[in-house]
Amino acid sequence: MASLRRLRIYTFIGLALVIPLGLGSKAYHGPANAWVEGYAGDILYEMAWMFLIAGLWPAILKSRRGLLNLALGVFVMTASFEFLQLWQPAWLQAWRATLAGKLILGTTFVAWDFFYYALGCLIGWAILKRWQQ
């Protein structure tokens, strides 16, 4: 397994790549722009969460099931955020009105997002698995 320090470096390089790509996907105007604007960010969002958590706590990946638990945990967390979009209390709406709230919680429930969340976790799992070796 790669050293924890090297794994941490890889994860922060990964973050430095996926965060701008994810933000840029919301302003994309080219071929397949509806898909890119609507779903590419979902994939990158999952990868960013996985890289962030693995970078902050690389020891989580030392256990045999750590990477699988990370992927499942990120999926459950972001799926929960998606379900929160169905709930409209004033305090949550106020937070969603901020840039951070929009980026973290989103604004609109879309069932297809779950598929792309799972895909992003799978891709993040594969990349982290490769970095472990």
N, C-alpha and C positions, 0 to 999 in steps of 0.2 A: 504494500500500500504506500502511496505517496506520503511524504512527510506532511504533518498537519500544517506546517508553515507554507509549504508549496501549495497545498490544497486551498489554504486561505487566500493566497495570492491569485490562484486560478479563479476562485469564486468572485473576487473583487474585480478582476479583469472581465469576467462574464457579466457582472452587474454593469460595468462601464459600457458594455456593448448593448445589452438588452434593454436597459432603461431608455437610452435615447431612441432606439428602434421602436420601442413601445409607444413612447410619446409621439414620435414622428408618424406612427401608423394612424393616429387620429387626424393628421393633417395631410395624408397622402391623397394625391389626385392623379391617378394613372390607371393602367390596366387593372381590372378587378378591384377598383377602389372601394366598392361597397363591402366586399369581403375583408379587405385589408383594414378598413376603418372599423368594421364591426367585430371582427374576430381575431385578426393577427395579434392584436394587443392582448387578448385573453391568453394566448399561448405564451407570449413574452412575460405577462404578468405572473403566471405560475412559475416560470423559470426564474424570474427576479426574486420571488419569495424564497424559492429553494436555494438559490445562490446566496441570498442574504443570510438565511438561517445557517446554512452550511459554513459560510464565511465567519459568522460570529461565534458559532459553536462547532468547529470542525470535528471535535471528538465524538459528536453524534454519529458520525459516519464510521467510527471504529468498530461498532458492534455489527454482527452479521446481518441483522435486520434493520439497522439504523437508517440506511438509505431508503428502504421501502417504507418505514415508518414516517420518514420525512416527507416523502411524496404523498402518502395517504393523508398525513396531517395537514399539509398545505392544501390539498384538494378539499378536505372537509372545512378548513378555515375559509377558503375563498367561496365555496359553495354556500356557506353560512352567510357570507357577505352578500351573495346573490339573492338569497332568500330575504335578507333584510330590506331589499328594494321593494318588497311587497308590503312592507310596514311603513306607514307614513306619519309617525308622530312629529309634532312641530320641532322638537329638539333635534331629531335625526335629519329632518329636512333642512334645518339651519346649518347643520354640519355638512350636508351634501352640497349646500350652496357655495362652500369654499372649494378651492382647487384641490386641497388635500382630500377632502371628503369625496369629491368626484372621482379622483384617481384611486382611492382605496376602496370605497364602498360602491361606486358607480351610481347611476341615476335611474336606470330602467331595468326591470326584470326581463331577461331573455332566456328561454329554456335552452336554446342551442349553446349558450355559453358553457354549460356543464360539459358538453362534448369537448370543447376547445380547452377547458380547464384540465380535463383528463389528458388530452393530447399534450398540453404544456408540461404537465407533471411527468408524463412518460418521456418526453424529450429531455427535460431537466434531469430525470433519473438516469437516462442513458449517458448524458454528458458527465454528470457527477461520478457515475460508475467508471467511466473512462479515466477521469482525473484521479480516481482512487488508485488505479493500477500504475 
